[in-house]
Amino acid sequence: MRLARVTGTVTATVKEEGLNGLRFLVVDVVDGRGDVVTPALVAADGLGAGPGETVLIVEGSAARMAGASAGLAVDASVAAIVDEVRLAAPAAPSRRPTRKK
């Protein structure tokens, strides 16, 4: 799973029959701080995520197992709408012992 932020939607009037009724979102994959790692992926959404929300996406074969997109021809799917991301405090720099020559 990867964190992503919803940045838009995709409208496709003509599509595979099984995809009818599914929403498609444009998402940017982000790191834990919210910085964009991979821009502009399209993910199928059966959960109702909206612009600006953070979601968990699954990709590849896992995307074809998630909820509303199960068994469909999708490569990315929204698996959860994220309420909160908490990062651990950054670790203090380690001090390596100096070697005597």
Backbone hydrogen bonds, N-H to C=O, Kabsch-Sander energy under -0.5 kcal/mol:
donor,donor_aa,acceptor,acceptor_aa,energy
2,R,57,I,-2.1
4,A,55,V,-2.4
5,R,28,D,-2.6
6,V,53,E,-2.7
7,T,26,V,-3.0
8,G,26,V,-1.4
10,V,24,F,-2.4
12,A,10,V,-0.5
15,K,13,T,-0.6
19,L,16,E,-1.6
20,N,17,E,-1.4
22,L,19,L,-2.0
23,R,45,D,-1.5
24,F,10,V,-0.6
25,L,43,A,-2.7
26,V,8,G,-2.4
27,V,25,L,-0.6
27,V,41,L,-3.0
28,D,5,R,-2.4
29,V,27,V,-0.5
29,V,38,T,-2.8
30,V,3,L,-2.0
31,D,35,D,-2.1
34,G,31,D,-1.8
37,V,29,V,-3.5
38,T,29,V,-1.5
41,L,27,V,-3.2
43,A,25,L,-2.5
43,A,41,L,-0.5
44,A,76,A,-2.7
45,D,23,R,-2.8
52,G,6,V,-3.0
53,E,50,G,-2.0
55,V,4,A,-3.2
56,L,80,A,-2.5
57,I,2,R,-2.8
57,I,55,V,-0.5
58,V,77,S,-2.5
60,G,75,D,-2.2
62,A,59,E,-1.1
63,A,60,G,-1.1
64,R,60,G,-0.7
64,R,61,S,-0.7
65,M,62,A,-1.6
66,A,62,A,-0.6
69,S,66,A,-2.0
70,A,67,G,-1.7
71,G,64,R,-3.7
72,L,69,S,-2.3
74,V,72,L,-2.0
77,S,58,V,-2.4
78,V,44,A,-2.9
79,A,56,L,-3.0
79,A,77,S,-0.5
80,A,56,L,-1.3
82,V,54,T,-2.5
82,V,80,A,-0.6
96,R,94,S,-0.7
